[in-house]
Amino acid sequence: MPSSNTLHHVVTAVFATTYQRDYFHFFRL
């Protein structure tokens, strides 16, 4: 299912853009 991979990539991009600080801080933890 290529759509699933694309959707996941889009969601990740949007999430990273919206919660950029929280996103990096969480992964930095």
mmJSON file of the N, C-alpha and C atoms, coordinates in Angstrom:
{"data_MODEL":{"atom_site":{
"group_PDB":["ATOM","ATOM","ATOM","ATOM","ATOM","ATOM","ATOM","ATOM","ATOM","ATOM","ATOM","ATOM","ATOM","ATOM","ATOM","ATOM","ATOM","ATOM","ATOM","ATOM","ATOM","ATOM","ATOM","ATOM","ATOM","ATOM","ATOM","ATOM","ATOM","ATOM","ATOM","ATOM","ATOM","ATOM","ATOM","ATOM","ATOM","ATOM","ATOM","ATOM","ATOM","ATOM","ATOM","ATOM","ATOM","ATOM","ATOM","ATOM","ATOM","ATOM","ATOM","ATOM","ATOM","ATOM","ATOM","ATOM","ATOM","ATOM","ATOM","ATOM","ATOM","ATOM","ATOM","ATOM","ATOM","ATOM","ATOM","ATOM","ATOM","ATOM","ATOM","ATOM","ATOM","ATOM","ATOM","ATOM","ATOM","ATOM","ATOM","ATOM","ATOM","ATOM","ATOM","ATOM","ATOM","ATOM","ATOM"],
"id":[1,2,3,4,5,6,7,8,9,10,11,12,13,14,15,16,17,18,19,20,21,22,23,24,25,26,27,28,29,30,31,32,33,34,35,36,37,38,39,40,41,42,43,44,45,46,47,48,49,50,51,52,53,54,55,56,57,58,59,60,61,62,63,64,65,66,67,68,69,70,71,72,73,74,75,76,77,78,79,80,81,82,83,84,85,86,87],
"type_symbol":["N","C","C","N","C","C","N","C","C","N","C","C","N","C","C","N","C","C","N","C","C","N","C","C","N","C","C","N","C","C","N","C","C","N","C","C","N","C","C","N","C","C","N","C","C","N","C","C","N","C","C","N","C","C","N","C","C","N","C","C","N","C","C","N","C","C","N","C","C","N","C","C","N","C","C","N","C","C","N","C","C","N","C","C","N","C","C"],
"label_atom_id":["N","CA","C","N","CA","C","N","CA","C","N","CA","C","N","CA","C","N","CA","C","N","CA","C","N","CA","C","N","CA","C","N","CA","C","N","CA","C","N","CA","C","N","CA","C","N","CA","C","N","CA","C","N","CA","C","N","CA","C","N","CA","C","N","CA","C","N","CA","C","N","CA","C","N","CA","C","N","CA","C","N","CA","C","N","CA","C","N","CA","C","N","CA","C","N","CA","C","N","CA","C"],
"label_alt_id":[null,null,null,null,null,null,null,null,null,null,null,null,null,null,null,null,null,null,null,null,null,null,null,null,null,null,null,null,null,null,null,null,null,null,null,null,null,null,null,null,null,null,null,null,null,null,null,null,null,null,null,null,null,null,null,null,null,null,null,null,null,null,null,null,null,null,null,null,null,null,null,null,null,null,null,null,null,null,null,null,null,null,null,null,null,null,null],
"label_comp_id":["MET","MET","MET","PRO","PRO","PRO","SER","SER","SER","SER","SER","SER","ASN","ASN","ASN","THR","THR","THR","LEU","LEU","LEU","HIS","HIS","HIS","HIS","HIS","HIS","VAL","VAL","VAL","VAL","VAL","VAL","THR","THR","THR","ALA","ALA","ALA","VAL","VAL","VAL","PHE","PHE","PHE","ALA","ALA","ALA","THR","THR","THR","THR","THR","THR","TYR","TYR","TYR","GLN","GLN","GLN","ARG","ARG","ARG","ASP","ASP","ASP","TYR","TYR","TYR","PHE","PHE","PHE","HIS","HIS","HIS","PHE","PHE","PHE","PHE","PHE","PHE","ARG","ARG","ARG","LEU","LEU","LEU"],
"label_asym_id":["A","A","A","A","A","A","A","A","A","A","A","A","A","A","A","A","A","A","A","A","A","A","A","A","A","A","A","A","A","A","A","A","A","A","A","A","A","A","A","A","A","A","A","A","A","A","A","A","A","A","A","A","A","A","A","A","A","A","A","A","A","A","A","A","A","A","A","A","A","A","A","A","A","A","A","A","A","A","A","A","A","A","A","A","A","A","A"],
"label_entity_id":["1","1","1","1","1","1","1","1","1","1","1","1","1","1","1","1","1","1","1","1","1","1","1","1","1","1","1","1","1","1","1","1","1","1","1","1","1","1","1","1","1","1","1","1","1","1","1","1","1","1","1","1","1","1","1","1","1","1","1","1","1","1","1","1","1","1","1","1","1","1","1","1","1","1","1","1","1","1","1","1","1","1","1","1","1","1","1"],
"label_seq_id":[1,1,1,2,2,2,3,3,3,4,4,4,5,5,5,6,6,6,7,7,7,8,8,8,9,9,9,10,10,10,11,11,11,12,12,12,13,13,13,14,14,14,15,15,15,16,16,16,17,17,17,18,18,18,19,19,19,20,20,20,21,21,21,22,22,22,23,23,23,24,24,24,25,25,25,26,26,26,27,27,27,28,28,28,29,29,29],
"pdbx_PDB_ins_code":[null,null,null,null,null,null,null,null,null,null,null,null,null,null,null,null,null,null,null,null,null,null,null,null,null,null,null,null,null,null,null,null,null,null,null,null,null,null,null,null,null,null,null,null,null,null,null,null,null,null,null,null,null,null,null,null,null,null,null,null,null,null,null,null,null,null,null,null,null,null,null,null,null,null,null,null,null,null,null,null,null,null,null,null,null,null,null],
"Cartn_x":[0.838,0.0,0.878,1.133,1.963,1.291,-0.041,-0.78,-0.475,-0.333,-0.059,1.276,2.274,3.606,3.573,2.864,2.763,2.027,0.937,0.144,0.982,1.722,2.579,3.621,4.185,5.208,4.605,3.398,2.713,2.378,1.841,1.478,2.713,3.815,5.063,5.551,5.452,5.898,5.034,3.732,2.807,3.024,3.18,3.389,4.675,5.724,7.024,6.945,6.184,6.053,5.196,4.133,3.229,3.86,4.368,4.983,6.485,7.121,8.547,9.348,9.097,9.861,9.593,8.32,7.963,8.468,8.399,8.817,10.296,11.119,12.563,12.914,12.24,12.524,12.194,11.082,10.672,11.683,12.157,13.128,14.51,14.754,16.036,16.1,14.954,14.868,15.405],
"Cartn_y":[-1.201,0.0,1.259,1.836,3.045,4.239,4.232,5.345,5.462,4.318,4.321,4.989,4.662,5.239,6.743,7.145,8.569,9.313,8.729,9.356,9.531,8.497,8.555,9.664,9.795,10.82,12.221,12.384,13.68,14.025,13.051,13.277,13.643,12.945,13.229,14.637,15.034,16.371,17.45,17.246,18.217,18.286,17.131,17.08,17.794,17.55,18.175,19.687,20.106,21.542,22.226,21.541,22.127,22.13,20.969,20.873,20.681,21.653,21.543,21.452,22.356,22.385,21.137,20.807,19.636,18.356,18.336,17.158,16.869,17.886,17.705,17.466,18.156,18.013,16.592,16.067,14.713,13.678,13.862,12.915,13.125,14.351,14.653,13.987,13.806,13.199,11.772],
"Cartn_z":[0.0,0.0,0.0,-1.152,-1.241,-0.556,-0.552,0.041,1.528,2.187,3.621,3.908,3.088,3.273,3.027,1.984,1.653,2.755,3.222,4.273,5.53,5.88,7.067,6.923,5.736,5.486,5.613,5.071,5.137,6.585,7.31,8.711,9.518,9.257,9.978,9.669,8.41,8.004,8.656,8.629,9.23,10.737,11.352,12.804,13.182,12.405,12.678,12.479,11.489,11.216,12.278,12.704,13.695,15.075,15.484,16.808,16.657,15.99,15.706,17.002,17.918,19.17,20.003,20.196,20.996,20.335,18.999,18.245,18.461,18.276,18.441,19.9,20.787,22.216,22.685,22.171,22.552,22.063,20.839,20.279,20.879,21.33,21.968,23.337,23.93,25.258,25.201],
"occupancy":[1.0,1.0,1.0,1.0,1.0,1.0,1.0,1.0,1.0,1.0,1.0,1.0,1.0,1.0,1.0,1.0,1.0,1.0,1.0,1.0,1.0,1.0,1.0,1.0,1.0,1.0,1.0,1.0,1.0,1.0,1.0,1.0,1.0,1.0,1.0,1.0,1.0,1.0,1.0,1.0,1.0,1.0,1.0,1.0,1.0,1.0,1.0,1.0,1.0,1.0,1.0,1.0,1.0,1.0,1.0,1.0,1.0,1.0,1.0,1.0,1.0,1.0,1.0,1.0,1.0,1.0,1.0,1.0,1.0,1.0,1.0,1.0,1.0,1.0,1.0,1.0,1.0,1.0,1.0,1.0,1.0,1.0,1.0,1.0,1.0,1.0,1.0],
"B_iso_or_equiv":[0.0,0.0,0.0,0.0,0.0,0.0,0.0,0.0,0.0,0.0,0.0,0.0,0.0,0.0,0.0,0.0,0.0,0.0,0.0,0.0,0.0,0.0,0.0,0.0,0.0,0.0,0.0,0.0,0.0,0.0,0.0,0.0,0.0,0.0,0.0,0.0,0.0,0.0,0.0,0.0,0.0,0.0,0.0,0.0,0.0,0.0,0.0,0.0,0.0,0.0,0.0,0.0,0.0,0.0,0.0,0.0,0.0,0.0,0.0,0.0,0.0,0.0,0.0,0.0,0.0,0.0,0.0,0.0,0.0,0.0,0.0,0.0,0.0,0.0,0.0,0.0,0.0,0.0,0.0,0.0,0.0,0.0,0.0,0.0,0.0,0.0,0.0],
"pdbx_formal_charge":[null,null,null,null,null,null,null,null,null,null,null,null,null,null,null,null,null,null,null,null,null,null,null,null,null,null,null,null,null,null,null,null,null,null,null,null,null,null,null,null,null,null,null,null,null,null,null,null,null,null,null,null,null,null,null,null,null,null,null,null,null,null,null,null,null,null,null,null,null,null,null,null,null,null,null,null,null,null,null,null,null,null,null,null,null,null,null],
"auth_seq_id":[1,1,1,2,2,2,3,3,3,4,4,4,5,5,5,6,6,6,7,7,7,8,8,8,9,9,9,10,10,10,11,11,11,12,12,12,13,13,13,14,14,14,15,15,15,16,16,16,17,17,17,18,18,18,19,19,19,20,20,20,21,21,21,22,22,22,23,23,23,24,24,24,25,25,25,26,26,26,27,27,27,28,28,28,29,29,29],
"auth_comp_id":["MET","MET","MET","PRO","PRO","PRO","SER","SER","SER","SER","SER","SER","ASN","ASN","ASN","THR","THR","THR","LEU","LEU","LEU","HIS","HIS","HIS","HIS","HIS","HIS","VAL","VAL","VAL","VAL","VAL","VAL","THR","THR","THR","ALA","ALA","ALA","VAL","VAL","VAL","PHE","PHE","PHE","ALA","ALA","ALA","THR","THR","THR","THR","THR","THR","TYR","TYR","TYR","GLN","GLN","GLN","ARG","ARG","ARG","ASP","ASP","ASP","TYR","TYR","TYR","PHE","PHE","PHE","HIS","HIS","HIS","PHE","PHE","PHE","PHE","PHE","PHE","ARG","ARG","ARG","LEU","LEU","LEU"],
"auth_asym_id":["A","A","A","A","A","A","A","A","A","A","A","A","A","A","A","A","A","A","A","A","A","A","A","A","A","A","A","A","A","A","A","A","A","A","A","A","A","A","A","A","A","A","A","A","A","A","A","A","A","A","A","A","A","A","A","A","A","A","A","A","A","A","A","A","A","A","A","A","A","A","A","A","A","A","A","A","A","A","A","A","A","A","A","A","A","A","A"],
"auth_atom_id":["N","CA","C","N","CA","C","N","CA","C","N","CA","C","N","CA","C","N","CA","C","N","CA","C","N","CA","C","N","CA","C","N","CA","C","N","CA","C","N","CA","C","N","CA","C","N","CA","C","N","CA","C","N","CA","C","N","CA","C","N","CA","C","N","CA","C","N","CA","C","N","CA","C","N","CA","C","N","CA","C","N","CA","C","N","CA","C","N","CA","C","N","CA","C","N","CA","C","N","CA","C"],
"pdbx_PDB_model_num":[1,1,1,1,1,1,1,1,1,1,1,1,1,1,1,1,1,1,1,1,1,1,1,1,1,1,1,1,1,1,1,1,1,1,1,1,1,1,1,1,1,1,1,1,1,1,1,1,1,1,1,1,1,1,1,1,1,1,1,1,1,1,1,1,1,1,1,1,1,1,1,1,1,1,1,1,1,1,1,1,1,1,1,1,1,1,1]
}}}
